[in-house]
Amino acid sequence: DNYMINISYNNKELEDLILRGQSTDKLYKKLSRNKRFMFDLNKVMGILHSVSKISELYDLKSLHYEPLKYNLSGFSSVRIGYTSKYRLMFIEQEGGISIELINISEHYGDK
């Protein structure tokens, strides 16, 4: 079976940032002006669109894909960019072939 991962959005501002490169949200508007961040975000989204199952993300070491723990249990995340402090958080659904994008977080702090 060769599934494409279905990506849905529950946050209009995040959807606007990802699909249109702009947003009215304060953080996302700031990020939209960062060319490196937007390049990396588009690259991550391209990868998410290209895999047929979530487990393939483990093979892409630069993403640092991980199911999250503790108070973020139920969420997973990937790094946006190799040196970025930002992670794209999402919920996996339907056996790992549907992703609902949740948040861009500053998980790593300033590095």
N, C-alpha and C positions, 0 to 999 in steps of 0.2 A: 504494500500500500504506500503510495507516495502522496502524502498530504502536504498542503501548504498551510503554514500556521496562519490562522485568522487573527487579525489584530483589531480589537475594538477599543474605544476610548470612553471613559466615564468622566473625563475632565475636558471641557470645551477649550479652555485656555491652552492646555497641553496639546490637544489635537491641532489647534491653530498653529502653535509653534512648530510641531513636527511636519504638518502637511503644507503649511503656507509660509513658514519661516518668520512669523510675526505673532504677537499676542498682546493683549491689553494688560495681562498680569504683570505686576512690577518685576518679579524675578525673571519671568520668561522673556519680558521685553528687553531686560538687560542682557540675558543670554543670547537673544536673537541678534544682538549687535556684535557678538563675539564670533568672528569668522571661524576660528579654530574649533570652538565648541560646536557650531552648527555643522561644520564638515564632519566632525566625529559623531555627532548625533545622527546625521544622515547615513553615515557608514554603518552604525549600529542598527538602524532601522532596516537598511538593506540586508544586513546579515539576518535579522529576525525574520524578514520576509523570505529569505532564501532557504532556511532550514525546514526540514519536513517534520522534525520532532525536537522537543526541548532538549533531550539528552545530547543532541549534536552540539549544543552550546558548551558543554564540558570540554570538547576537543579544541575550542577556540580560546586558548589560554589568555589572550589579551583582554577578553571580555570579563574575566574573573566572575563568571556566572556562579551564583550561589542561591540556594533556597535559604531564606533568612530564618533567624531563631528568636526566641524570647518574645519581646513585645511586638516583633514584626513577623512572628510565625504565621505562615500562610501566604507570605509574599516571597517573591524571588527578585533578584536584581542582576544587572550587568553594568559594568563600568562604561562610561561614555568617554572614550579617548584613553590613550595609554597612560598619560600623566594627570588625568583629570581627577578632581575631587568629587565629581558628580556621578551618581548612579541612577539608572532608570529602573524604577521599581514597578513590578507588575504581579498580577495574580494569574497563576496557571489554571486552566480549566479543561475539562473534557479530555483527560488523559494526556495533557501536555500539548495539545494542538491548537489551543485557543489562548491568546494572551490578552489580558485587559490591562492597559497601561495605567498606572496609578500616579506616579510622582517622579519628579527629578529631585533627588536629595543630595545634600552636601555631606554624605556619609563619612568621608575621610577627613573633613576639616581642611584647612589650608596646608598644602604640602609645597 
